[in-house]
């Protein structure tokens, strides 16, 4: 049914999740700035956007390190363990950690992997240029899901080894 939606609408639909993640990060940075005693208009309305943009750039810059330093990759187990250690019982750290997770999700979902939103956008753009590419959607999506599942399994296994060591 997804492929019956016109490509332009699929692109907008696929942008929804990453945009929501970015907006959540902006709201969380605004809350964090307010709770840290920075309640000026700039710290509530401008700085959160700049903080979010800077973090997006940091996450994009870190992506190549996953290939050269695979020990830096974390799955759900590692994220929960690191989050617990970082946050403790500090609500300000919890808000910051939620903003970091939200930005990471936005960036990760925009990667051009067919199972993710970025890949769906790429495939929809390809379909607009070359309508015959639509037949590649399912095989590419299945292959990328298998790749992502393998990566998640690897990351979870590495996380369990780190946490139990």
N, C-alpha and C positions, 0 to 999 in steps of 0.2 A: 504494500500500500504506500510505503514511503516513496518509492520510485514513481508512483502515479502523480505525485505532487510536482508542479512545474519547478525546474531547477532554481529559479530565482527565489521562490518561496522556501525551498529546501535550504538554500544558503542562509536566509534570514532565520529559519528555524534552528539551524545548526549554530548560529551565532548566539542564540539565546543563553545557553549554559555558560559559555565563557564571559559574556557580557555581565550576566548575573554575578559570577564570581568576582569580576573586577569591581562591580558596584558594591558588593558586600565588603570587599577589602577597603574601599574608600570610606564606607560608613564606619567600619571598625577602626580605621586610623583616625577618623574624626572623633569617635568616642574616646579613643586612647589619648588624643591630644587634649580633649576637654577634661578627662580625668586626671591628666598630668598638670592641670592648672593653666593650660594654654587655650583660653576661651575667646581669642580674638577671631574676627571674621576670617582672616587669612588662615589661621591654624585650623579652623573648622571647615572651611570651604575650598581653600586653594591647596594648602600643604598636604592634605590627604591624597589628592590627585597626584601630586609630585612624588609623595612617598610610594604610592602604588606603582607609578610609572618606573621609579628607580628600582623597585623590587622586581618588576617584570623584566627589566634589563638585566638584573643580577641573575634571575632564574635562566633567562636565555643564554647568558654568558656561562652558566654552570653546566649546561646540557652537554657540550663536548667532553667535559670531564668524566661523564658517565662511561665514555668509551675508553678513556685512558686510565681512569681510576674507578673500576667497577665496584670496589668496596664502598664507595660513596652512595651507591644505590640503596634505597630503603623501600620496603613494602609496607603493608599495613602494620605488621608486628613491630617493625623498626620505628615507624612514625609514632605509634602509640607509646612505645618505650621511651623514645626521645622526648615526646611531648610530656609524658609523666615526669621525667627527670627535669625538663626545662621549666614547666609550669608550676609544679609543686602545688601550693595552695594560694598562689598569687593571681588575683583576678586580672591585673594589668598584663601579666605575662600570658594569661589564657587568651585575652583579646588579641594580643600581638601574634600569638601562635595561630589563632584562627585566621588572622589576616594573611599570614605566611602560607597557610594551607590553601586558602582561597585563591591567592595569586598563583601558587604552584598548580592548582587544578585548572585555572584559566589557561596558563601557558601550555601545560601538558595536553589539554584537550584541543589546543589549536595546532598541535603537531600534524604534519601532513601524512598521517597514518589512516587508511580508509575506515578503520573501526572507530576512530575518534572524530570529533566535530571538524577539525582542520582537514582531515582526509575527505570527509563528506563534502565539505565546501570545495576542495580541490576537484573532486570527481564531478560535482555539479557544474563547476566552471568548465571542465573538460567536455562535459556533455553539451554545453552551450556552443562550444567551438566545434566539437566533433561529435555529433549525435550517436555515432556508432560505438562510442566509448561506454555507453550505458550498459552494454552486455558484459563489460569487465567489472562492473560494480560488485556483484555477488562474489565472484572468485577472489577479488582483491580484499573484500571485507572479511571473508572467511579466513584467508591467509593471514591477514593482519590480526584477527582475533586469536588465531593460534599462536602467532608471534607474541602478542601481548600476554596471553595466558602462560606461555613458557617463561616470559620475562617476570611475570608476577610470581610464578612458582620458584624461580631462581632467587628472586629478591626475598621471598618469604623464607626460603631455606637458609639463605645467608643471615637474615634477621634472627631466626631461631638459634643459629649457631652463635651469633654475637651476644644475644641476650642470655643464653645459657652458659656462655663461657666465663 
